[in-house]
Amino acid sequence: MERPKHTDKQVLRSSAWMSGYRMLRMVVAFVVGILVARYLGPELYGKLSYSVALIMLFIGVAGPGMKDVITRRLDSASDPASVLRASFRLMLVMNIVLLGVALLVTVILRPSEQIIWAMVAIIGLGNVFRAFESFELLFLYRLQMARTVSVQAASFFTISALKLLLIWYEAGIVLFAVAVGAELVLTGAGFWWLYRREHKGSSDADTGGGRSAGLERIILKTSLPAIAGLAFTVMLFKADQVMLGWLSGDAEVGRYAIAAQFSEYWIYLATALVTSSYPNMLEAFRNSQRDFDEQFSRLCAVLLYGGICIAIPVWLLGEWIILLFLGDDFAGSAVILGIHIWSVFFVFMLEAMKKYYVIRSILPAYVKVGLFAAVLNIGLNLWLIPLYDGVGAAWSTVIAYGAAGFWGLFLFKETRGAGLLIAGSLLYPFRRMMDDGDEL
């Protein structure tokens, strides 16, 4: 396949599409999430958040863990359709198997709570449809973000409207789990429709045609380090909520989850920017190490200063925000938010590092850093949650995110260079101003 040439204008346009959608999604998700949390209350909202977190620990890692590797493979594939078909089948089988594992773990952890079982099963079935996200990768690689954004937006806004209707009609908690799963089903179907329309009348659109077991094995083998690394990363995001449910209770999960969302909403912006920059970083890496370092430093500088603009206002206004939007029932979330928001810097850097590992072909380092951060997170949670409940989980999260996204990089030889680039990105705008001054 001939590599597409991405101009700065194309990258800017694709970034605008992704960032614009992510910002709008963030606002709507914030409003709808607040309304759902207020309606359900801390305990029921905690049960729903617990179910989502448990599914993410399993099904949330297989497909997403392969995405960057698949995109990297598209960069050199002579037959991209075969790569996409093999990826789809591989994701589908893995998601089904992992759903079974998630259900088994749920029964073990919550043996007498059938409502949790039902919600995990429903949300998990929706996540099985994430296999169709493999077809999204072709459009992302071509920087045709407008198409994929349209599909995601249609699904998201439809389900957001459905959640408001569920609140209006005072629906039970299980129907909110149905809404969570339905969004993934709609999104997956939309990506499949996009791909079919692109390849109308072509055998390339057939997900079952051709034998590609060898290719599937290659993709799986190449992706295993990325899947393992992402699994440890997801543990940073979601293990705290599962452990809170185990060590503290569902109401504390609810208070923690809503505070964490105030921090995690911003990840949408980082993901949009990093995803849009990925093809350009690939091209820079093909040119020279210096070009790649420059691209990576520029990206980290944008993420770093963006994080500063987010963290300080939320930290200062956290208590007012919680009480205004959620009321006294969630008053305990204010302290949690004031701590958790400082993780945004490290989460942003972690998003950039995911691409760094793939482009530099050092995925085993992703596993090592992720494993270190995950073990640190679990250990800190076991120590701090019994003492401080959600506040302890928040401190554990910030420290562990810091290990995954920055200071832990200096512990391993393969990632020290990236750690130095991230540290140097703090001065990147000043270096650029000095360089521009020298040119004048």
MITI-360519 format. One record per residue (C-alpha): residue number from 1; y, z, x; residue in one letter. Coordinates in nm, 2 decimals. Each point is the difference from the previous one (the first is absolute). Layout:
<seros>
SERO:NUM:Y:Z:X:A
...
</seros>
This chain:
<seros>
SERO:1:0.00:0.00:0.00:M
SERO:2:0.34:-0.09:0.13:E
SERO:3:0.21:0.30:0.06:R
SERO:4:0.31:0.02:-0.22:P
SERO:5:0.32:0.02:0.19:K
SERO:6:0.21:0.28:-0.14:H
SERO:7:0.37:-0.02:0.04:T
SERO:8:0.24:0.29:-0.01:D
SERO:9:0.12:-0.12:-0.34:K
SERO:10:-0.36:0.00:-0.13:Q
SERO:11:-0.06:0.35:0.13:V
SERO:12:0.34:0.12:-0.15:L
SERO:13:-0.08:-0.16:-0.34:R
SERO:14:-0.35:0.15:-0.01:S
SERO:15:0.13:0.34:0.10:S
SERO:16:0.26:-0.02:-0.27:A
SERO:17:-0.26:-0.08:-0.26:W
SERO:18:-0.23:0.29:0.11:M
SERO:19:0.28:0.25:0.06:S
SERO:20:0.18:-0.08:-0.33:G
SERO:21:-0.32:0.04:-0.19:Y
SERO:22:-0.10:0.32:0.18:R
SERO:23:0.34:0.15:-0.06:M
SERO:24:-0.01:-0.08:-0.37:L
SERO:25:-0.36:0.12:-0.02:R
SERO:26:0.10:0.32:0.18:M
SERO:27:0.27:0.07:-0.26:V
SERO:28:-0.22:-0.07:-0.30:V
SERO:29:-0.30:0.18:0.15:A
SERO:30:0.23:0.30:0.06:F
SERO:31:0.13:0.01:-0.36:V
SERO:32:-0.35:-0.06:-0.16:V
SERO:33:-0.16:0.25:0.24:G
SERO:34:0.25:0.27:-0.09:I
SERO:35:-0.06:-0.06:-0.37:L
SERO:36:-0.38:0.01:0.04:V
SERO:37:0.02:0.32:0.21:A
SERO:38:0.23:0.17:-0.25:R
SERO:39:-0.23:-0.10:-0.29:Y
SERO:40:-0.32:0.10:0.16:L
SERO:41:0.12:0.32:0.18:G
SERO:42:-0.11:0.13:0.34:P
SERO:43:-0.36:0.06:-0.08:E
SERO:44:-0.09:-0.33:-0.18:L
SERO:45:0.22:-0.20:0.24:Y
SERO:46:-0.19:0.17:0.28:G
SERO:47:-0.34:-0.11:-0.15:K
SERO:48:0.13:-0.36:-0.02:L
SERO:49:0.14:0.01:0.36:S
SERO:50:-0.33:0.16:0.12:Y
SERO:51:-0.20:-0.29:-0.15:S
SERO:52:0.22:-0.26:0.15:V
SERO:53:-0.01:0.17:0.34:A
SERO:54:-0.38:0.03:0.00:L
SERO:55:-0.04:-0.37:-0.08:I
SERO:56:0.25:-0.10:0.27:M
SERO:57:-0.20:0.19:0.26:L
SERO:58:-0.29:-0.24:-0.06:F
SERO:59:0.09:-0.33:-0.17:I
SERO:60:0.35:0.01:0.13:G
SERO:61:-0.10:-0.08:0.36:V
SERO:62:-0.26:-0.28:0.00:A
SERO:63:0.20:-0.30:-0.13:G
SERO:64:0.34:0.11:0.14:P
SERO:65:-0.16:0.08:0.33:G
SERO:66:-0.11:-0.37:0.03:M
SERO:67:0.32:-0.16:-0.10:K
SERO:68:0.18:-0.02:0.33:D
SERO:69:-0.32:-0.11:0.18:V
SERO:70:-0.06:-0.28:-0.26:I
SERO:71:0.36:-0.12:0.03:T
SERO:72:-0.05:0.00:0.38:R
SERO:73:-0.31:-0.21:-0.05:R
SERO:74:0.19:-0.25:-0.23:L
SERO:75:0.24:-0.05:0.29:D
SERO:76:-0.28:-0.19:0.19:S
SERO:77:-0.24:-0.11:-0.28:A
SERO:78:-0.08:-0.36:-0.05:S
SERO:79:-0.13:0.07:-0.35:D
SERO:80:0.21:0.28:-0.16:P
SERO:81:-0.17:-0.03:-0.34:A
SERO:82:-0.34:0.11:0.15:S
SERO:83:0.18:0.30:0.16:V
SERO:84:0.15:0.10:-0.33:L
SERO:85:-0.33:-0.05:-0.20:R
SERO:86:-0.20:0.21:0.25:A
SERO:87:0.27:0.27:0.00:S
SERO:88:-0.01:0.01:-0.38:F
SERO:89:-0.37:0.05:-0.02:R
SERO:90:0.00:0.25:0.28:L
SERO:91:0.28:0.21:-0.16:M
SERO:92:-0.18:-0.02:-0.34:L
SERO:93:-0.33:0.14:0.13:V
SERO:94:0.17:0.27:0.20:M
SERO:95:0.22:0.11:-0.29:N
SERO:96:-0.30:0.03:-0.23:I
SERO:97:-0.20:0.20:0.25:V
SERO:98:0.30:0.23:0.08:L
SERO:99:0.05:0.06:-0.37:L
SERO:100:-0.35:0.14:-0.02:G
SERO:101:0.07:0.23:0.30:V
SERO:102:0.33:0.12:-0.16:A
SERO:103:-0.17:0.08:-0.32:L
SERO:104:-0.27:0.20:0.18:L
SERO:105:0.26:0.19:0.20:V
SERO:106:0.19:0.08:-0.32:T
SERO:107:-0.31:0.14:-0.17:V
SERO:108:-0.06:0.22:0.31:I
SERO:109:0.36:0.13:0.03:L
SERO:110:0.07:0.04:-0.38:R
SERO:111:-0.35:0.05:-0.15:P
SERO:112:0.11:0.12:-0.34:S
SERO:113:0.31:-0.21:-0.06:E
SERO:114:-0.10:-0.31:-0.19:Q
SERO:115:0.36:-0.11:-0.06:I
SERO:116:0.04:-0.03:0.38:I
SERO:117:-0.32:-0.20:0.01:W
SERO:118:0.13:-0.24:-0.27:A
SERO:119:0.34:-0.05:0.17:M
SERO:120:-0.15:-0.07:0.34:V
SERO:121:-0.24:-0.25:-0.15:A
SERO:122:0.27:-0.18:-0.19:I
SERO:123:0.25:-0.01:0.29:I
SERO:124:-0.29:-0.10:0.23:G
SERO:125:-0.10:-0.29:-0.22:L
SERO:126:0.36:-0.13:0.02:G
SERO:127:-0.01:0.03:0.38:N
SERO:128:-0.31:-0.22:0.01:V
SERO:129:0.23:-0.28:-0.11:F
SERO:130:0.20:0.04:0.33:R
SERO:131:-0.26:-0.24:0.14:A
SERO:132:0.22:-0.28:-0.15:F
SERO:133:0.28:0.11:0.23:E
SERO:134:-0.17:-0.21:0.27:S
SERO:135:0.15:-0.31:-0.17:F
SERO:136:0.34:0.14:0.03:E
SERO:137:-0.02:-0.02:0.38:L
SERO:138:0.03:-0.38:0.01:L
SERO:139:0.34:0.02:-0.17:F
SERO:140:0.11:0.29:0.22:L
SERO:141:-0.10:-0.19:0.31:Y
SERO:142:0.21:-0.30:-0.12:R
SERO:143:0.29:0.23:-0.08:L
SERO:144:-0.02:-0.11:-0.37:Q
SERO:145:0.09:0.35:-0.11:M
SERO:146:0.16:-0.11:-0.33:A
SERO:147:-0.34:-0.09:-0.15:R
SERO:148:-0.17:0.33:0.09:T
SERO:149:0.30:0.20:-0.09:V
SERO:150:0.01:-0.16:-0.35:S
SERO:151:-0.37:0.10:-0.06:V
SERO:152:0.06:0.36:0.12:Q
SERO:153:0.31:0.04:-0.20:A
SERO:154:-0.15:-0.14:-0.32:A
SERO:155:-0.29:0.25:0.03:S
SERO:156:0.21:0.30:0.10:F
SERO:157:0.27:-0.04:-0.27:F
SERO:158:-0.27:-0.06:-0.26:T
SERO:159:-0.18:0.32:0.09:I
SERO:160:0.32:0.19:0.03:S
SERO:161:0.09:-0.09:-0.36:A
SERO:162:-0.35:0.10:-0.10:L
SERO:163:0.05:0.35:0.16:K
SERO:164:0.32:0.04:-0.20:L
SERO:165:-0.19:-0.08:-0.32:L
SERO:166:-0.27:0.25:0.09:L
SERO:167:0.27:0.27:0.03:I
SERO:168:0.16:-0.11:-0.32:W
SERO:169:-0.33:0.02:-0.19:Y
SERO:170:-0.10:0.33:0.18:E
SERO:171:-0.32:-0.15:0.15:A
SERO:172:-0.26:0.19:0.19:G
SERO:173:-0.03:0.01:0.37:I
SERO:174:-0.29:-0.23:0.02:V
SERO:175:0.21:-0.29:-0.14:L
SERO:176:0.24:0.05:0.29:F
SERO:177:-0.30:-0.05:0.24:A
SERO:178:-0.08:-0.32:-0.20:V
SERO:179:0.36:-0.12:0.07:A
SERO:180:-0.03:0.07:0.37:V
SERO:181:-0.32:-0.20:0.02:G
SERO:182:0.13:-0.28:-0.23:A
SERO:183:0.28:-0.08:0.24:E
SERO:184:-0.24:-0.08:0.28:L
SERO:185:-0.21:-0.22:-0.24:V
SERO:186:0.31:-0.20:-0.11:L
SERO:187:0.12:-0.04:0.36:T
SERO:188:-0.34:-0.12:0.13:G
SERO:189:-0.03:-0.25:-0.29:A
SERO:190:0.35:-0.12:0.08:G
SERO:191:-0.08:-0.07:0.37:F
SERO:192:-0.32:-0.18:-0.10:W
SERO:193:0.20:-0.22:-0.25:W
SERO:194:0.25:-0.08:0.27:L
SERO:195:-0.27:-0.11:0.24:Y
SERO:196:-0.18:-0.21:-0.26:R
SERO:197:0.32:-0.17:-0.09:R
SERO:198:0.07:-0.08:0.36:E
SERO:199:-0.35:-0.15:0.05:H
SERO:200:-0.04:-0.15:-0.35:K
SERO:201:-0.28:-0.25:0.00:G
SERO:202:-0.12:0.11:0.35:S
SERO:203:-0.33:0.16:0.09:S
SERO:204:0.21:0.24:0.22:D
SERO:205:0.08:0.20:-0.31:A
SERO:206:-0.36:0.09:-0.06:D
SERO:207:-0.07:0.35:0.12:T
SERO:208:-0.37:-0.04:-0.03:G
SERO:209:-0.04:-0.34:0.17:G
SERO:210:-0.13:-0.05:0.35:G
SERO:211:-0.19:0.24:0.22:R
SERO:212:0.22:0.21:0.23:S
SERO:213:-0.21:0.31:0.06:A
SERO:214:0.06:-0.06:0.37:G
SERO:215:0.37:-0.01:-0.05:L
SERO:216:-0.01:0.31:-0.22:E
SERO:217:-0.18:0.19:0.28:R
SERO:218:0.26:-0.11:0.25:I
SERO:219:0.28:0.11:-0.23:I
SERO:220:-0.16:0.34:-0.06:L
SERO:221:-0.08:0.06:0.36:K
SERO:222:0.36:-0.10:0.11:T
SERO:223:0.15:0.21:-0.28:S
SERO:224:-0.21:0.32:0.05:L
SERO:225:0.25:0.16:0.24:P
SERO:226:0.29:-0.08:-0.23:A
SERO:227:-0.19:0.14:-0.30:I
SERO:228:-0.08:0.31:0.19:A
SERO:229:0.36:0.04:0.12:G
SERO:230:0.13:-0.05:-0.36:L
SERO:231:-0.25:0.25:-0.13:A
SERO:232:0.14:0.26:0.23:F
SERO:233:0.35:-0.10:-0.10:T
SERO:234:-0.08:0.02:-0.37:V
SERO:235:-0.14:0.35:0.07:M
SERO:236:0.35:0.09:0.12:L
SERO:237:0.15:-0.12:-0.33:F
SERO:238:-0.26:0.13:-0.25:K
SERO:239:-0.23:0.26:0.15:A
SERO:240:0.27:0.26:-0.05:D
SERO:241:-0.01:-0.04:-0.38:Q
SERO:242:-0.38:0.01:-0.01:V
SERO:243:0.00:0.31:0.22:M
SERO:244:0.27:0.16:-0.21:L
SERO:245:-0.21:-0.06:-0.31:G
SERO:246:-0.29:0.17:0.18:W
SERO:247:0.18:0.29:0.16:L
SERO:248:0.29:0.07:-0.24:S
SERO:249:-0.02:-0.17:-0.34:G
SERO:250:0.10:-0.30:-0.21:D
SERO:251:0.35:0.13:-0.08:A
SERO:252:0.08:0.03:0.37:E
SERO:253:-0.13:-0.35:0.05:V
SERO:254:0.24:-0.12:-0.27:G
SERO:255:0.30:0.17:0.15:R
SERO:256:-0.09:-0.13:0.35:Y
SERO:257:-0.08:-0.35:-0.12:A
SERO:258:0.34:-0.05:-0.17:I
SERO:259:0.18:0.12:0.30:A
SERO:260:-0.20:-0.22:0.23:A
SERO:261:0.08:-0.30:-0.22:Q
SERO:262:0.37:0.05:0.07:F
SERO:263:-0.08:-0.06:0.37:S
SERO:264:-0.27:-0.27:-0.05:E
SERO:265:0.20:-0.22:-0.24:Y
SERO:266:0.19:-0.11:0.31:W
SERO:267:-0.31:-0.14:0.16:I
SERO:268:0.03:-0.30:-0.23:Y
SERO:269:0.31:-0.11:0.20:L
SERO:270:-0.16:0.05:0.33:A
SERO:271:-0.31:-0.19:-0.11:T
SERO:272:0.21:-0.29:-0.12:A
SERO:273:0.19:-0.03:0.32:L
SERO:274:-0.30:0.04:0.22:V
SERO:275:-0.21:-0.25:-0.20:T
SERO:276:0.28:-0.26:0.01:S
SERO:277:0.05:0.05:0.37:S
SERO:278:-0.37:-0.03:0.08:Y
SERO:279:-0.02:-0.39:0.04:P
SERO:280:0.31:0.01:0.22:N
SERO:281:-0.16:0.27:0.22:M
SERO:282:-0.31:-0.21:0.03:L
SERO:283:0.20:-0.30:0.12:E
SERO:284:0.20:0.22:0.24:A
SERO:285:-0.33:0.13:0.15:F
SERO:286:-0.12:-0.35:0.05:R
SERO:287:0.32:-0.08:0.19:N
SERO:288:0.02:0.30:0.24:S
SERO:289:-0.04:0.38:0.02:Q
SERO:290:0.37:0.03:0.04:R
SERO:291:0.07:-0.18:-0.32:D
SERO:292:-0.25:0.21:-0.18:F
SERO:293:0.14:0.33:0.14:D
SERO:294:0.35:-0.11:-0.11:E
SERO:295:-0.12:-0.08:-0.36:Q
SERO:296:-0.19:0.33:-0.02:F
SERO:297:0.30:0.20:0.13:S
SERO:298:0.23:-0.17:-0.25:R
SERO:299:-0.24:0.08:-0.29:L
SERO:300:-0.03:0.37:0.11:C
SERO:301:0.37:0.04:0.03:A
SERO:302:0.06:-0.13:-0.36:V
SERO:303:-0.28:0.24:-0.12:L
SERO:304:0.13:0.29:0.20:L
SERO:305:0.36:-0.02:-0.11:Y
SERO:306:-0.11:-0.08:-0.36:G
SERO:307:-0.20:0.32:0.01:G
SERO:308:0.30:0.20:0.11:I
SERO:309:0.21:-0.14:-0.29:C
SERO:310:-0.28:0.11:-0.24:I
SERO:311:-0.11:0.34:0.14:A
SERO:312:0.33:0.18:0.04:I
SERO:313:0.14:-0.05:-0.36:P
SERO:314:-0.34:0.08:-0.16:V
SERO:315:-0.03:0.32:0.22:W
SERO:316:0.35:0.11:-0.10:L
SERO:317:-0.04:-0.08:-0.37:L
SERO:318:-0.38:0.07:-0.04:G
SERO:319:0.03:0.32:-0.22:E
SERO:320:0.26:-0.16:-0.23:W
SERO:321:-0.21:-0.31:-0.03:I
SERO:322:-0.31:0.18:-0.10:I
SERO:323:0.17:0.24:-0.25:L
SERO:324:0.20:-0.29:-0.15:L
SERO:325:-0.29:-0.24:-0.06:F
SERO:326:-0.30:0.23:-0.04:L
SERO:327:0.13:0.33:-0.12:G
SERO:328:-0.11:0.36:0.08:D
SERO:329:-0.38:-0.08:-0.04:D
SERO:330:0.02:-0.19:0.33:F
SERO:331:0.26:0.23:0.17:A
SERO:332:-0.26:0.07:0.28:G
SERO:333:0.01:-0.37:0.09:S
SERO:334:0.36:0.04:0.15:A
SERO:335:-0.11:0.18:0.31:V
SERO:336:-0.29:-0.23:0.05:I
SERO:337:0.23:-0.31:-0.02:L
SERO:338:0.25:0.15:0.25:G
SERO:339:-0.29:0.01:0.25:I
SERO:340:-0.20:-0.31:-0.09:H
SERO:341:0.30:-0.24:0.01:I
SERO:342:0.02:0.03:0.38:W
SERO:343:-0.34:-0.18:0.02:S
SERO:344:0.17:-0.32:-0.10:V
SERO:345:0.09:-0.08:0.36:F
SERO:346:-0.35:0.02:0.12:F
SERO:347:-0.14:-0.18:-0.31:V
SERO:348:0.23:-0.29:0.07:F
SERO:349:-0.11:-0.02:0.37:M
SERO:350:-0.36:0.02:-0.12:L
SERO:351:0.06:-0.31:-0.21:E
SERO:352:0.13:-0.19:0.30:A
SERO:353:-0.29:0.13:0.22:M
SERO:354:-0.26:-0.14:-0.24:K
SERO:355:0.12:-0.35:0.09:K
SERO:356:0.04:0.09:0.37:Y
SERO:357:-0.37:0.09:0.03:Y
SERO:358:-0.12:-0.32:-0.17:V
SERO:359:0.23:-0.23:0.20:I
SERO:360:-0.08:0.16:0.33:R
SERO:361:-0.37:0.01:-0.08:S
SERO:362:-0.03:0.37:0.07:I
SERO:363:-0.14:0.12:-0.33:L
SERO:364:-0.23:0.26:0.17:P
SERO:365:0.33:0.17:0.10:A
SERO:366:0.09:0.01:-0.37:Y
SERO:367:-0.32:0.18:-0.07:V
SERO:368:0.06:0.26:0.28:K
SERO:369:0.36:0.07:-0.10:V
SERO:370:-0.10:0.01:-0.37:G
SERO:371:-0.30:0.23:0.06:L
SERO:372:0.21:0.24:0.20:F
SERO:373:0.27:0.01:-0.27:A
SERO:374:-0.25:0.04:-0.28:A
SERO:375:-0.19:0.28:0.17:V
SERO:376:0.33:0.17:0.07:L
SERO:377:0.10:-0.04:-0.36:N
SERO:378:-0.32:0.15:-0.14:I
SERO:379:0.01:0.29:0.24:G
SERO:380:0.36:0.08:-0.08:L
SERO:381:-0.07:-0.03:-0.38:N
SERO:382:-0.30:0.24:0.03:L
SERO:383:0.23:0.25:0.18:W
SERO:384:0.33:-0.04:-0.19:L
SERO:385:-0.10:-0.08:-0.37:I
SERO:386:-0.17:0.34:-0.06:P
SERO:387:0.32:0.17:0.15:L
SERO:388:0.28:-0.21:-0.15:Y
SERO:389:-0.16:-0.24:-0.26:D
SERO:390:0.20:-0.32:-0.03:G
SERO:391:0.26:0.10:0.26:V
SERO:392:-0.28:0.04:0.25:G
SERO:393:-0.13:-0.35:-0.09:A
SERO:394:0.34:-0.14:0.05:A
SERO:395:0.04:0.14:0.35:W
SERO:396:-0.36:-0.13:0.08:S
SERO:397:0.10:-0.34:-0.12:T
SERO:398:0.32:-0.03:0.21:V
SERO:399:-0.17:0.12:0.32:I
SERO:400:-0.30:-0.23:-0.05:A
SERO:401:0.22:-0.30:-0.09:Y
SERO:402:0.19:0.06:0.32:G
SERO:403:-0.32:-0.02:0.19:A
SERO:404:-0.10:-0.33:-0.16:A
SERO:405:0.34:-0.16:0.01:G
SERO:406:0.15:0.12:0.32:F
SERO:407:-0.08:0.29:0.23:W
SERO:408:-0.38:-0.05:-0.02:G
SERO:409:0.04:-0.35:0.15:L
SERO:410:0.08:0.15:0.34:F
SERO:411:-0.34:0.17:0.01:L
SERO:412:-0.18:-0.34:0.05:F
SERO:413:0.05:-0.25:0.27:K
SERO:414:-0.02:-0.31:-0.24:E
SERO:415:0.29:0.13:-0.22:T
SERO:416:0.24:0.16:0.25:R
SERO:417:0.19:-0.33:0.02:G
SERO:418:0.05:-0.01:-0.37:A
SERO:419:0.11:0.36:0.01:G
SERO:420:0.26:-0.08:0.26:L
SERO:421:0.12:-0.30:-0.21:L
SERO:422:0.04:0.22:-0.31:I
SERO:423:0.19:0.26:0.20:A
SERO:424:0.22:-0.27:0.15:G
SERO:425:0.07:-0.14:-0.35:S
SERO:426:0.24:0.29:-0.05:L
SERO:427:0.23:-0.17:0.25:L
SERO:428:-0.08:-0.36:-0.10:Y
SERO:429:0.33:-0.06:-0.20:P
SERO:430:0.20:0.13:0.30:F
SERO:431:-0.19:-0.22:0.24:R
SERO:432:0.07:-0.30:-0.22:R
SERO:433:0.37:0.08:-0.02:M
SERO:434:0.01:0.02:0.38:M
SERO:435:-0.19:-0.33:0.04:D
SERO:436:0.24:-0.17:-0.24:D
SERO:437:0.29:0.14:0.19:G
SERO:438:-0.13:-0.14:0.33:D
SERO:439:-0.04:-0.34:-0.16:E
SERO:440:0.36:0.01:-0.11:L
</seros>
